[in-house]
Amino acid sequence: MFQTQSSITTTEHKIGKITYIIHSSACEKVTENICKKIKKLIKKDIEQMSENIIF
């Protein structure tokens, strides 16, 4: 079995002082759109950052 290569799209999203660089490509088996995926990744990143904050 061989794999076909699709083009990779790079987008940059800046939120506050943090810049997120996203590399993406299309997949026929996708279950969520790019907006949902980006929101999920940002939420995960924020949760990890908040775990590292010492009060």
Distance bins in CASP14 RR format, pairs under 12 A and 6 or more apart:
PFRMAT RR
TARGET T0000
AUTHOR 0000-0000-0000
RMODE 2
METHOD distances of the structure
MODEL  1
3 25 0 0 0 0 0 1 0 0 0 0 0
3 27 0 0 0 0 0 1 0 0 0 0 0
4 25 0 0 0 0 0 1 0 0 0 0 0
4 26 0 0 0 0 0 1 0 0 0 0 0
4 27 0 0 0 0 0 1 0 0 0 0 0
4 28 0 0 0 0 0 1 0 0 0 0 0
5 25 0 0 0 0 1 0 0 0 0 0 0
5 26 0 0 0 0 0 1 0 0 0 0 0
5 27 0 0 0 0 0 1 0 0 0 0 0
6 23 0 0 0 0 0 1 0 0 0 0 0
6 24 0 0 0 0 1 0 0 0 0 0 0
6 25 1 0 1 0 0 0 0 0 0 0 0
6 26 1 0 1 0 0 0 0 0 0 0 0
6 27 1 0 0 1 0 0 0 0 0 0 0
6 28 0 0 0 0 1 0 0 0 0 0 0
6 30 0 0 0 0 0 1 0 0 0 0 0
7 23 0 0 0 0 0 1 0 0 0 0 0
7 24 0 0 0 0 1 0 0 0 0 0 0
7 25 1 0 0 1 0 0 0 0 0 0 0
7 26 1 0 0 1 0 0 0 0 0 0 0
8 22 0 0 0 0 0 1 0 0 0 0 0
8 23 1 0 1 0 0 0 0 0 0 0 0
8 24 1 0 0 1 0 0 0 0 0 0 0
8 25 1 0 1 0 0 0 0 0 0 0 0
8 26 0 0 0 0 1 0 0 0 0 0 0
8 27 0 0 0 0 0 1 0 0 0 0 0
9 21 0 0 0 0 0 1 0 0 0 0 0
9 22 0 0 0 0 1 0 0 0 0 0 0
9 23 1 0 0 1 0 0 0 0 0 0 0
9 24 1 0 1 0 0 0 0 0 0 0 0
9 25 1 0 0 1 0 0 0 0 0 0 0
9 26 0 0 0 0 1 0 0 0 0 0 0
9 34 0 0 0 0 1 0 0 0 0 0 0
10 20 0 0 0 0 0 1 0 0 0 0 0
10 21 1 0 0 1 0 0 0 0 0 0 0
10 22 1 0 0 1 0 0 0 0 0 0 0
10 23 1 0 1 0 0 0 0 0 0 0 0
10 24 1 0 0 1 0 0 0 0 0 0 0
10 25 0 0 0 0 0 1 0 0 0 0 0
11 19 0 0 0 0 0 1 0 0 0 0 0
11 20 0 0 0 0 1 0 0 0 0 0 0
11 21 1 0 0 1 0 0 0 0 0 0 0
11 22 1 0 1 0 0 0 0 0 0 0 0
11 23 0 0 0 0 1 0 0 0 0 0 0
11 24 1 0 0 1 0 0 0 0 0 0 0
11 25 0 0 0 0 0 1 0 0 0 0 0
11 34 0 0 0 0 1 0 0 0 0 0 0
11 35 0 0 0 0 0 1 0 0 0 0 0
11 37 0 0 0 0 0 1 0 0 0 0 0
11 38 0 0 0 0 1 0 0 0 0 0 0
12 18 0 0 0 0 0 1 0 0 0 0 0
12 19 1 0 0 1 0 0 0 0 0 0 0
12 20 1 0 0 1 0 0 0 0 0 0 0
12 21 1 0 1 0 0 0 0 0 0 0 0
12 22 1 0 0 1 0 0 0 0 0 0 0
12 23 0 0 0 0 0 1 0 0 0 0 0
12 24 0 0 0 0 0 1 0 0 0 0 0
12 38 0 0 0 0 0 1 0 0 0 0 0
13 19 1 0 0 1 0 0 0 0 0 0 0
13 20 1 0 1 0 0 0 0 0 0 0 0
13 21 0 0 0 0 1 0 0 0 0 0 0
13 22 1 0 0 1 0 0 0 0 0 0 0
13 24 0 0 0 0 0 1 0 0 0 0 0
13 34 0 0 0 0 0 1 0 0 0 0 0
13 35 0 0 0 0 0 1 0 0 0 0 0
13 37 0 0 0 0 0 1 0 0 0 0 0
13 38 1 0 0 1 0 0 0 0 0 0 0
13 39 0 0 0 0 0 1 0 0 0 0 0
13 41 0 0 0 0 1 0 0 0 0 0 0
13 42 0 0 0 0 1 0 0 0 0 0 0
13 45 0 0 0 0 0 1 0 0 0 0 0
14 20 1 0 0 1 0 0 0 0 0 0 0
14 21 0 0 0 0 1 0 0 0 0 0 0
14 22 0 0 0 0 0 1 0 0 0 0 0
14 42 0 0 0 0 0 1 0 0 0 0 0
15 38 0 0 0 0 0 1 0 0 0 0 0
15 39 0 0 0 0 0 1 0 0 0 0 0
15 41 0 0 0 0 0 1 0 0 0 0 0
15 42 1 0 0 1 0 0 0 0 0 0 0
15 43 0 0 0 0 0 1 0 0 0 0 0
15 45 0 0 0 0 1 0 0 0 0 0 0
15 46 0 0 0 0 1 0 0 0 0 0 0
15 49 0 0 0 0 0 1 0 0 0 0 0
16 42 0 0 0 0 0 1 0 0 0 0 0
16 46 0 0 0 0 0 1 0 0 0 0 0
17 49 0 0 0 0 0 1 0 0 0 0 0
18 41 0 0 0 0 0 1 0 0 0 0 0
18 42 0 0 0 0 1 0 0 0 0 0 0
18 45 0 0 0 0 1 0 0 0 0 0 0
18 46 0 0 0 0 1 0 0 0 0 0 0
18 49 0 0 0 0 1 0 0 0 0 0 0
19 42 0 0 0 0 0 1 0 0 0 0 0
19 45 0 0 0 0 0 1 0 0 0 0 0
20 37 0 0 0 0 0 1 0 0 0 0 0
20 38 1 0 0 1 0 0 0 0 0 0 0
20 39 0 0 0 0 0 1 0 0 0 0 0
20 41 1 0 0 1 0 0 0 0 0 0 0
20 42 1 0 0 1 0 0 0 0 0 0 0
20 44 0 0 0 0 0 1 0 0 0 0 0
20 45 1 0 0 1 0 0 0 0 0 0 0
20 46 0 0 0 0 0 1 0 0 0 0 0
21 38 0 0 0 0 0 1 0 0 0 0 0
21 41 0 0 0 0 0 1 0 0 0 0 0
22 34 0 0 0 0 1 0 0 0 0 0 0
22 35 0 0 0 0 0 1 0 0 0 0 0
22 37 0 0 0 0 1 0 0 0 0 0 0
22 38 1 0 0 1 0 0 0 0 0 0 0
22 39 0 0 0 0 0 1 0 0 0 0 0
22 41 1 0 0 1 0 0 0 0 0 0 0
22 42 0 0 0 0 0 1 0 0 0 0 0
22 45 0 0 0 0 0 1 0 0 0 0 0
23 34 0 0 0 0 0 1 0 0 0 0 0
23 37 0 0 0 0 0 1 0 0 0 0 0
23 41 0 0 0 0 0 1 0 0 0 0 0
24 30 0 0 0 0 0 1 0 0 0 0 0
24 32 0 0 0 0 0 1 0 0 0 0 0
24 33 0 0 0 0 0 1 0 0 0 0 0
24 34 1 0 0 1 0 0 0 0 0 0 0
24 35 0 0 0 0 0 1 0 0 0 0 0
24 37 0 0 0 0 1 0 0 0 0 0 0
24 38 0 0 0 0 1 0 0 0 0 0 0
24 41 0 0 0 0 0 1 0 0 0 0 0
25 34 0 0 0 0 0 1 0 0 0 0 0
26 33 0 0 0 0 0 1 0 0 0 0 0
26 34 0 0 0 0 1 0 0 0 0 0 0
27 33 0 0 0 0 0 1 0 0 0 0 0
27 34 0 0 0 0 0 1 0 0 0 0 0
27 37 0 0 0 0 0 1 0 0 0 0 0
30 36 0 0 0 0 0 1 0 0 0 0 0
30 37 0 0 0 0 1 0 0 0 0 0 0
31 37 0 0 0 0 1 0 0 0 0 0 0
31 40 0 0 0 0 0 1 0 0 0 0 0
32 38 0 0 0 0 1 0 0 0 0 0 0
32 39 0 0 0 0 1 0 0 0 0 0 0
32 40 1 0 0 1 0 0 0 0 0 0 0
32 41 0 0 0 0 0 1 0 0 0 0 0
33 39 0 0 0 0 0 1 0 0 0 0 0
33 40 0 0 0 0 0 1 0 0 0 0 0
34 40 0 0 0 0 0 1 0 0 0 0 0
34 41 0 0 0 0 0 1 0 0 0 0 0
35 41 0 0 0 0 0 1 0 0 0 0 0
35 42 0 0 0 0 0 1 0 0 0 0 0
36 42 0 0 0 0 0 1 0 0 0 0 0
36 43 0 0 0 0 0 1 0 0 0 0 0
37 43 0 0 0 0 0 1 0 0 0 0 0
37 44 0 0 0 0 0 1 0 0 0 0 0
38 44 0 0 0 0 0 1 0 0 0 0 0
38 45 0 0 0 0 0 1 0 0 0 0 0
39 45 0 0 0 0 0 1 0 0 0 0 0
39 46 0 0 0 0 0 1 0 0 0 0 0
40 46 0 0 0 0 0 1 0 0 0 0 0
40 47 0 0 0 0 0 1 0 0 0 0 0
41 47 0 0 0 0 0 1 0 0 0 0 0
41 48 0 0 0 0 0 1 0 0 0 0 0
42 48 0 0 0 0 0 1 0 0 0 0 0
42 49 0 0 0 0 0 1 0 0 0 0 0
43 49 0 0 0 0 0 1 0 0 0 0 0
43 50 0 0 0 0 0 1 0 0 0 0 0
44 50 0 0 0 0 0 1 0 0 0 0 0
44 51 0 0 0 0 0 1 0 0 0 0 0
45 51 0 0 0 0 0 1 0 0 0 0 0
45 52 0 0 0 0 0 1 0 0 0 0 0
46 52 0 0 0 0 0 1 0 0 0 0 0
46 53 0 0 0 0 0 1 0 0 0 0 0
47 53 0 0 0 0 0 1 0 0 0 0 0
END
